[in-house]
Structures are given as C-alpha cells and as structure tokens.
Amino acid sequence: MQPRIDDWLATHTWAMRDWDAHAVASAASAAGQSVAVVLPALNEAATVGTIVDSIRSHLVLGAHLVHDLVVVDSGSTDTTAAVAAEAGARVVARTDVLADVPVLPGKGEAMWRGLAATTADIVVFIDADLQSFTSDYVAALVGPLVCDPALQLMKAIYERPLVAGESVIPAGGGRVTELVARPLINHFWPELAGVVQPLAGEYAGRRALLESLPFPCGYGVEIALLVDTYERHGLSAIGQVDLGVRVHRHHDDQGLGVMAAEILDTVVRRLPGLARREHAELVQFERRAHGYHALTRELAITERPPLADDG
C-alpha cells in the first residue's frame, strides 16, 4: 500500500464512538451548519419507520442536530410513504421535486431529487433498508465535517455480514464491492484504495460539494460521488467513519449483476478516451424446463447534471 494511503488512513478514519450527538450538534451550531438526512426509499415499509423514528427521537427532538428529515418515495407500491410520515419524516414523492423534469428510475435519481428538496448545509444519505440502524450513524458522519472545514465527503465503513435465513456469513455481504468496485478503484484511482466501503449507502457531504457533482440515476451514484470528489478536491477532502456492523436486505445474483454493470458504466464514463453510451442493457439468463431463457435488463446509466449548473 502506498505510504500516502497509510497516512490518510491514520488521519482520516474515525470510529462511531468518537462522536457524541450532543457535542456534534453544538459544534454544528457554532459553525452555523444545518443538517438534513435524506432517505431514498422504494418499498421499504418494513424498515423505514424504525430508522425515521430513531433519527427523529434522538437527533431532531433530542440533540437538535438534524433540522430536516426527508424520505424520498421512489414510487413505492407498499405503505412506505405512510409509515415514514407516521414516524415523523417529511415525505416527498420523487415526482413532486423538480416536477418539470421527467422522472427516471434508480436510487441515484431519488438522491438527486432529495438533495434538491433540502436546503441544509450538510446532507446525510441513509439507505432505508437498514436492519441495524442507530442514530449514532448520522452523528458520526456529520461530526468530522463540522469540525474540519477541509473535509467535503464522509463515507461509512462497516462489516457487512451476508444473512440468508438462519445462515450468517461474516463480511460476506460486500460482493459487488470486492468483485467490481475495489478492483476498478485500485486500478484507476489507487490513492482511493484506502476507502474501505466505496459503495457504502451511508455518507454525508457538504451541500456545495453535492450540488457541484453529477448524479448517476442508478447504482453508480456512490462510486461517482467518491471519484468525482477525489478528482475535484483530492484525497484529503474525503474521510470515513467506522459504524460497526451493517445488516440490510440483500440482492439476488441477477440484481447484483445489474448493480455491477451500472457501476462499470459509471467508471467507464470517467475514463478519458472511452465512448459513453446513452442506452445500455444487460443480458442475463434463467433456466426453464426447456433450456435457458435470455432476460434483458435495461440499465440506469443516465447521469443527472449538477444542481448548481445554470438552467
């Protein structure tokens, strides 16, 4: 590992226990920094209420750290919106934010619109499918940003067990990270090799940064924000905080294939001299009684422009 990575790990990695919510709230207030939490959600009625209730109880009403708690409903067909609203979130439909812009599918699309729906100085993104959430996640992601003005983006790191029924495989949940994202980062942006969870769905950024970056509509959004922050502001602008163990809903192999393909396309778009596709599909297969059947899945590769762009 490069010496600079070792130095960065020593100075830009924190633990969740280092950040008390009340102390972080006091630091944010002293710095004049407001905080919003945005949860992109699609059919997450089983988990979103618990997450929202924890943030509202401990960080909105308790520590007064979070000023805006937003759930972006991405067209859920279950009771996600109602559950989130009952728990105390400000629920916005993706169609109601930037309503003159036709909606596209994808997580990144919901995040882009969620950013537009807030005015806070620091925005924290939290996945709505977490089964192991604690409000300390948010305080720990915000803490370094309010204490160090040089930091622009804070990523979560954690152990991700793979839970399948009664079976639990420690650290088995980061399959796309280990098989796709990490090899790509090590090859093309080796200085970012110290980022333990480049695809973490929990992270915080300054509004000025996030509004200056494009948002891929699909699963490429995390690697895009990480790489683009590095390209614009350097390694010293990025930090990470250890949140312990993260348990969430897992995708099947075909879902992981779509995620990997969208991440690959996002990386290709950031490499000079390579063609950018406007439309892309992934052919996968399922076995049926009379042989294999081809399944064609459309990929969400469109990128939304920076919100700070004129017009």
Buried (B, 14 or more C-beta within 10 A) or exposed (E): EEEEBEEBBEEBBBEBEBBBBBBBBBBBEEBEBBBBBBBBBBBBBBBBBBBBBBBBBBBBEBBBBBBBBBBBBBBBEBBBBBBBBEBBBBBBBBBEBBEEEEBBBBBBBBBBBBBBBBEBBBBBBBBBBBEBBBBBBBBBBBBBBBBBEEBBBBBBBBBBBBBEEEEEEEEBBBBBBEEBBBEBBEEEBEBBBBBBBBBBBBBBBBBEBBBBBBBBBBBBBBBBBBBBBBEEBEBBBBBBBBBBEBBBEBEEEBEBBBBBBBBBBBBBBBEEEEEEEEEBEBEBEEEEEEEEEEEEBEBBBBBBEBBEEEE
